Amino acid sequence: MGSIPDPGELTELTPPSFDEFQRQTSLMTSCTLLWKELSDHFTSLEQNLLKKSAALRNKIQTLDSETKASLDILKKREVTIDGSVEIAMEKLEDRTDAILNSLSRQKEEEWNNPDGEVDDGEALLMILKNFCSKMEARSFWKFVATKKKEIDDMRSLIPVALSECVDPAKFVLEAISEVFPVDKRREKNNNDLGWACVLVLESLIPVVVDPVIGKSRLLVTPTVKEKAKEIAETWKASLEERGGIENVKTPDVHTFLQHLVTFGIVKEEDVDLYRKLVVSSAWRKQMPKLAVSLGLGGKMPDMIKELISRGQQLDAVHFTYEVGLVNKFLPVPLLKAFLKDARKAAASILEDPNNAGRAAQLAARKEQSALRSVIKCIEEYKLEAEFPPENLKKCLEQLEKAKVEKKKPAAVPANKRTRASNGGPMPPAKAGRSTNAYVSSFPAPHTFVRSPSHSQYPAGVSPYQSPPYQSPSYQSPSYQSPPTVYGSRSPQAHPYAYSPEAAPPPLAGSYPGAPMNYPAYGGYGSGLAPAYQQAYYHR
């Protein structure tokens, strides 16, 4: 058996090997790297948690603030409902007596003036109020449709009258239902009433807006609002039947868009449709504001670029000022480009052979319209310093002056032929055409034919029998008129023996020099020999 070593006894230690040392070194390095990796991982986790916590805190604060704001708005709306009702009741009480007192007087005016032809603005307002207080939508519509000439007065009077309605929104829908969304009239007579629809819809806005919190709340009942949505869907469905957006009339487009804004039924999913409709009718004055109300403010830059590409620079200027993009789309270059395109269009009209008779008039009208529009735009947006309108006004005056001069009657020549001494009628002169023939300012007949009563004349023989004239300034040799082939005048229906397209045969013995200058006969200095027989004129 081996002996057990004494633990207290000193024994010789085995020295560590180099491999063992290298192994332990590698192990320590791995542990260090692992520790660092873990530390970095936990540090990143901590930072991410801190960021997410901060984001959550911000969201919570935002939600708290939005919730508080929403609660405040709801509370305000709840409070303002009572206030709005009180205001409406006060107005109703104030107007009840006035309406009752005026009803009898309005009836008398209706009997005395059944057609509604009134010149007094106060009387006009009373008639409108009468229709609105009685909720007679059809009568109201018929009356408004006959007052296009008084549209400026109606624009200020209709909102006042609509405030007398029990339900203004419902009243307006019933009023325009005859022509919107579908025209139900039996006899349209090409009478477009889109202007009346837009007028009534615009006039409804100040009536249905909440008097306390404004446009954020419209005083429209849910039933009426649903009815308005149905009308809008019906109109959109009719687009395909009309042949698409390109074939829809601008007044119909304007009425539809105004209908959406008035009743607050704009849909976000229909924004592309609204954009196309606005661009197709961009020349309307109200379109820039309607586009903003329809939520197209973010699409305005693209819409303005599209208008410029379509040659509607003037419309683009109006849209630019409406959304404040003047620095991006400079108005003066756009106006100059618009004038340049208008001049090109006028030149193309002049070159069009299909409008030869009216080319000058149409071209002048095109250029005048462009000049007036640009001058008005310069004055509206105060661009006189950048684009002085004086030269444009001078050009416009010159075009208008030329137009007036063209309309003046032609001056009567001093040597106009007079009647014969016996007071008989003076028939038109007959003469063959020559290179120096007198050209009348009167329009020539379209076709000329040889008279069937005339026979063919031999060369060198004139078909006319003229008296021998002697020019005071030219002494011609003695010349006898050639014999007459026929003794009576040709019928009046065929006044020319030869077509104006060709000159008559030359006379025998004609001189090669300058033509003979005959004296003016009968006060008509045509420079041609008389074309009638000598026996016709009574001396």
Buried (B, 14 or more C-beta within 10 A) or exposed (E): EEEEEEEEEEEEEEEEEEEEEEEEEEEEEEEEEEEEEEEEEEEEEEEEEEEEEEEEEEEEEEEEEEEEEEEEEEEEBEEBEEBBEEBEEEEEEEBEEEBEEBBEEBEEBBEEEEEBEBEEEEBBBBBBBBBBBBBBBEBBBBBBBEBEEBEEEBEEBBBBBBBBBEBBBBBBBBBBBBBBBEEEEEEEEEEBBBBBBBBBBBBBBEBBBBEBBEEEBBBBEEEBBEBBBEBBEEBBEBBEEEEEBEEBEBBBBBBBBBBBBBBBBBBEEBBEBBBBBBBBBBEBEBBBEBBBBBBBEEBBBEBBEBBBEEBBBBBBBBBBBBBEBEEEBEBEEBBEBBBEBBEEBBEEBEEEEEBEEEBBEBBBBBBBEBBEBBBEBBEEBEBEEEBEBEEBEEBBEEBEEEBEEEEEEEEEEEEEBEEBEEEEEBEEBBBBBEEEBEEEEEEEEEEBEEBEEBEEBEEEEBBBBBBEBEEEEEEEEEBEBBEEBEEEBBEEEBBBBBEEEEEBBEBEEEEEEEBBBBEEBBEBBBBBBBBBBEEEBEE
